[in-house]
Amino acid sequence: MKKERYNVAVVGATGAVGEQMREVLEERLFPVGELRLLASERSAGQYLPFQGRQLRVELLKEDSFKNIDIGLFSAGGSVSAKFAPLAVAAGAVVVDNTGCFRMEPDVPLVVPEVNASEIAKYKSRGIIANPNCSTIQLVVALKPIHDAARLKRVVVSTYQAVSGAGRQAMDELSQQVTALFSGHEIRKQKFPHQIAFNCIPHIDVFMEDGYTKEEWKMINETRKIFAEPNLAVTATTVRVPVFCSHSESVNVETDKKLSAQGAKDILRAAPGVLLVDEPENNLYPMAIDTTGKDATYVGRIREDNSVANGLNLWVVADNLRKGAALNAVQIAEILIRDYL
Ligand code: A2P
């Protein structure tokens, strides 16, 4: 018998993504029975709003998952590594927003607009991984192009908002902007350099080959989600002084020729995509317009005549929503509709 309501735990409930999880669950009328908000001792005991009530934040503990159906995790990789298996053992299905399980072969890595059928594979580990925020918006925009013309090569450069690094990173940008205007010392904790009025081509740690881990996440996750292990992908990931929404410059080469007009027509009809491409009216996707929105915005579509079948696109989405909380809740919606 199908349940009418599902008990949901949000791990990392006080964080930038956790806040969006509550909002998205509420907005989309997810049939929540109990909502259990979990965080560290730093914020246990706080109250946070949900559906017009104030819910107490509880300390995340080993026995936090009794009677929970779905665990939405966004409290960092080490928290997921320890607590996701405990949640599964207690009977929950975990949708994990960290990098902890994404590349494990028996954990599905899902963007519903692209590979929703992979969700069926959750049964092997009880865990479904939510991709990296920059990967999600990239594959939502590229899936219809891949279906129509088959991707041969993808070159992506990102302009990533500070909220991708969490609440403290947003505070750091605010503090630095204010300090620079008022002649005070800037504080640097989350970023290796001043982020205010700067662009930092360094997200996550550097690997031996000179790429950052964030860049490798985009490459490997894109290949896994498209089930194209040999797809040529290269990435440069850059942190910019924007609070919310990641932007991406994307250059693709395809097997078949796709005109700019053809790409626009396909993208206009694609699930999860909103085409904003009227350069004559100065209309193109911008971070400030996409924040708080669900769609992946695509614009600036033009042919790249430096190669045989090339296209350029500009792709923008709210990294905390489609890049994290919304994608996780969409996965949970399919879980309860088809599996739980
Ligand atoms: P807390 O408020 O107790 O620090 P962000 O990505 O915005 O920094 O948020 C991270 C989220 O993960 C916060 O809700 C934070 O809770 C939570 N978190 C971080 N470390 C732990 C931990 N060891 N146990 C439980 N929650 C944690």
Residues whose N, C-alpha, C, O or C-beta is under 5 A from the ligand:
A	BS01	A2P	G12 A13 T14 G15 A16 V17 G18 L38 A39 S40 E41 R42 S43 L60 S74 A75 V79 A165 G166 R167 Q168
